Amino acid sequence: MIEQRIEGNRRLDRLRQQDLDERFPGLLGAVPAACRQTRGSAAVTAST
């Protein structure tokens, strides 16, 4: 699910989005949505 290549002394990683979407449909879209919800509820909690 991750492609890794080495350039000099660095390792460059990349998510293979198509493979992730096939194996876990909707996951990549759900993570940012969950983060937005968490940030919104944390802001409400902090202000009360």
N, C-alpha and C positions, 0 to 999 in steps of 0.2 A: 504494500500500500504506500510505501515511501520509496522514492527513487533517490539514490545518493551517488554523488560523483565527487571525486577528489581533484582539486586544483591546487597544486603546490602543497602547502601545509594546511589548506582549508578543506573542509567537507561541506558540500552544498546539498541540502536536503530539499525535497519537493514532494508534496502530497500528490499521489496519482488520483486525481479527482474522479475520473471515470470509474476506476476500480472501487473507490469508496462508495460512490453513488450506487453501483451495482450491488455491492454487498450490504450496505447500510443506507437504504433509500431515505432521503430527507435529513440525514444527520448533519451535513455541512450547513444546511439552512437553519436547523434547530439550535445549534450552538450559539450563534449571534443573537437569535431571538431570545433565548434563555438569559443571556448576559444582559440584554436590554431590560428584560423584566426584572432581573435581580437588581440592577442599578436603580430602576424606578422605585422598587419597594424599599431599597436601602435609603434612598433620599427621603421618602415619606417617614420612615422610622426615625431617621436622624433628626428630622425637624419637629417631631412630636415629643 
